[in-house]
Every structure is written in C-alpha cells, then in structure tokens.
Amino acid sequence: MLEPGSPAPRLVLEDTDGQAVRLSDYQGRHAVLLFFMRSTSCPICNRHVRDLAQRADDLAADDVRVLIAVPEDRPEAVKWKEEHGIPFPVLTGRHENPHELVGLSRKVFGSMQQSGSILVDRQGIVRHAHGATLPTNSYDEPGITAAIASLRTPA
C-alpha cells in the first residue's frame, strides 16, 4: 500500500466511456480522492460511495475530485454507475486490476479483494492511504477528513 508523503503512482485507468484517465491529469489542478471498492455488489462499499455522494458538495468546495475504482470490467461498471446514479467517474483497470496498482491485493487465500482509499494533493503527493480486507474497515472517513483539512493549511 502507498505511504503518505510518497509520490502518487502513475495510474492510467479507464472510465465508463472507455476514455483513459490518468491521475497525473489532475496534478497542478485538483486534489483527488480515489475510493477502491471491493466490488460493485458489496453493500458496505455501496454505502461508503453513497456517503461520498452526500459529501460531494463539501469535497468540491475543498477542490477534491472523487474517483471510484472498481475491480469489475467496464460493462459491469457502466451498469452499476447507471443503476445507482453515481455522480463520480467510475474507473476500471485497462489491462489489470486497479486495486493492485496501489497495493490493494487479494487476501484470504486470494479470494477477497481489498478495498480502501488514497488522497493525492495538487502536487501529486499522497496525503492519505488506507486499505482493508474487510469492507467495514475500508472507508476511513476520519482519516480522509483530516487529510483534506491538511490541504487547507499551507505547508
């Protein structure tokens, strides 16, 4: 898993329209919060995404863009995004699982996908990184909130 203070990984993912989304595209413009869902069928992960959607205005006010990464393929991601009215870009791996690109591998005999989040500031530095095997522990709201608050304070 990534460490706070480290440079953001060179992620290239694919959105539900099939367009490449590079984390570096946001550098110098916006902070980015990436939430990595265990699965689009995980009710707990869906609850976490609903919470992020409820906080969308506050996150936008802090100039934080939210991206949701799912381990499913693009057609499944499109279906899930439309069915749930997700207001954020939903990303999949172009050639590999997006979770593994940030160190969120499969645990428990390789069957349970880890989930978590990373917050990258405008300069491309990881400010928050959190991962968990159980989805109940994957959404570190206090950690995310503290990391976003730190973006408001000059270094």
C-alpha positions as CSV (number, residue, x, y, z in Angstrom):
1,M,0.0,0.0,0.0
2,L,1.1,3.5,-0.7
3,E,2.5,5.7,2.1
4,P,1.5,9.3,2.9
5,G,4.3,11.6,1.6
6,S,5.2,9.4,-1.3
7,P,4.7,10.5,-4.9
8,A,1.4,9.4,-6.4
9,P,1.6,6.3,-8.6
10,R,1.4,6.7,-12.4
11,L,-2.1,5.3,-12.7
12,V,-3.8,5.0,-16.0
13,L,-7.4,3.7,-15.7
14,E,-10.4,3.6,-17.9
15,D,-13.7,5.4,-17.3
16,T,-17.1,4.1,-18.1
17,D,-16.9,5.8,-21.5
18,G,-13.7,3.9,-22.4
19,Q,-11.5,7.0,-22.0
20,A,-8.1,6.9,-20.4
21,V,-8.0,8.7,-17.0
22,R,-4.6,9.5,-15.7
23,L,-4.0,10.5,-12.1
24,S,-1.4,12.9,-13.4
25,D,-4.1,14.8,-15.4
26,Y,-5.3,16.3,-12.1
27,Q,-1.8,17.3,-10.9
28,G,-1.5,21.1,-10.5
29,R,-5.3,21.5,-10.8
30,H,-7.1,19.4,-8.1
31,A,-6.6,17.1,-5.2
32,V,-8.0,13.6,-5.9
33,L,-9.7,11.1,-3.6
34,L,-9.7,7.6,-5.1
35,F,-12.0,5.1,-3.4
36,F,-11.3,1.5,-4.3
37,M,-14.4,-0.6,-3.9
38,R,-14.1,-4.3,-3.0
39,S,-16.9,-5.0,-5.5
40,T,-19.9,-3.2,-7.0
41,S,-22.1,-5.8,-5.4
42,C,-20.7,-5.2,-1.9
43,P,-23.5,-3.5,0.1
44,I,-21.0,-1.9,2.6
45,C,-18.8,-0.4,-0.2
46,N,-22.0,0.9,-1.8
47,R,-22.9,2.6,1.5
48,H,-19.5,4.2,1.5
49,V,-20.0,5.5,-2.0
50,R,-23.4,6.9,-1.0
51,D,-21.7,8.8,1.9
52,L,-19.2,10.2,-0.5
53,A,-22.0,11.3,-2.8
54,Q,-23.7,13.0,0.1
55,R,-20.5,14.9,0.8
56,A,-19.9,15.8,-2.8
57,D,-20.5,19.5,-2.4
58,D,-18.2,19.7,0.6
59,L,-15.5,17.8,-1.3
60,A,-15.9,20.0,-4.3
61,A,-15.6,23.1,-2.1
62,D,-12.3,21.8,-0.9
63,D,-11.3,21.3,-4.6
64,V,-11.2,17.5,-4.2
65,R,-12.3,15.4,-7.1
66,V,-13.6,11.9,-6.3
67,L,-12.9,8.9,-8.4
68,I,-14.4,5.4,-7.8
69,A,-12.3,2.4,-8.8
70,V,-14.0,-0.9,-9.2
71,P,-12.4,-4.4,-9.9
72,E,-15.1,-5.3,-12.4
73,D,-14.9,-4.8,-16.2
74,R,-16.1,-1.7,-18.0
75,P,-19.6,-3.0,-19.0
76,E,-20.3,-4.0,-15.4
77,A,-19.0,-0.7,-14.1
78,V,-21.3,1.2,-16.6
79,K,-24.3,-0.8,-15.5
80,W,-23.6,-0.2,-11.8
81,K,-22.9,3.5,-12.3
82,E,-26.2,4.0,-14.1
83,E,-28.3,1.8,-11.7
84,H,-27.0,3.7,-8.7
85,G,-26.8,7.2,-10.1
86,I,-23.1,7.5,-9.2
87,P,-22.1,11.2,-9.6
88,F,-18.4,10.5,-9.8
89,P,-16.3,9.0,-12.6
90,V,-16.1,5.2,-12.2
91,L,-12.9,3.6,-13.3
92,T,-11.7,0.2,-14.1
93,G,-8.3,-1.2,-15.0
94,R,-7.3,-1.0,-18.6
95,H,-5.3,-4.2,-18.5
96,E,-5.1,-5.1,-14.8
97,N,-7.0,-4.7,-11.6
98,P,-6.8,-1.1,-10.5
99,H,-6.5,-2.1,-6.8
100,E,-3.3,-4.0,-7.4
101,L,-1.7,-0.9,-8.9
102,V,-1.8,0.8,-5.5
103,G,-1.0,-2.3,-3.4
104,L,-4.6,-3.5,-2.6
105,S,-4.2,-7.1,-3.5
106,R,-6.5,-10.1,-2.9
107,K,-6.2,-11.5,0.6
108,V,-7.6,-14.5,2.5
109,F,-6.4,-17.2,0.1
110,G,-6.5,-14.8,-2.8
111,S,-10.3,-14.6,-2.9
112,M,-11.2,-11.4,-1.0
113,Q,-10.4,-8.1,-2.8
114,Q,-9.1,-5.4,-0.5
115,S,-10.7,-2.0,-0.6
116,G,-9.5,1.4,0.5
117,S,-8.7,5.0,-0.4
118,I,-6.0,7.3,-1.3
119,L,-6.0,11.1,-1.3
120,V,-3.5,12.8,-3.6
121,D,-2.8,16.6,-3.3
122,R,-2.5,19.0,-6.2
123,Q,1.3,18.5,-6.3
124,G,0.9,14.7,-6.8
125,I,1.8,13.7,-3.2
126,V,-0.1,11.0,-1.4
127,R,-1.7,12.6,1.7
128,H,-3.8,9.7,2.9
129,A,-3.6,6.0,2.1
130,H,-5.8,3.3,3.7
131,G,-6.6,-0.3,2.8
132,A,-8.5,-3.1,4.4
133,T,-9.6,-6.6,3.7
134,L,-12.9,-6.3,5.4
135,P,-15.2,-3.7,3.7
136,T,-16.4,-2.4,7.1
137,N,-12.9,-1.1,7.7
138,S,-12.2,0.3,4.2
139,Y,-13.7,3.7,4.4
140,D,-11.5,5.7,6.8
141,E,-13.8,8.8,7.0
142,P,-11.9,10.4,9.9
143,G,-8.5,9.9,8.1
144,I,-9.9,11.3,4.8
145,T,-11.4,14.3,6.6
146,A,-8.1,15.0,8.4
147,A,-6.1,14.7,5.2
148,I,-8.5,17.0,3.4
149,A,-8.3,19.5,6.2
150,S,-4.5,19.4,5.9
151,L,-4.8,20.5,2.3
152,R,-6.3,23.8,3.6
153,T,-3.3,24.5,5.7
154,P,-0.2,25.9,3.9
155,A,2.8,23.6,4.2
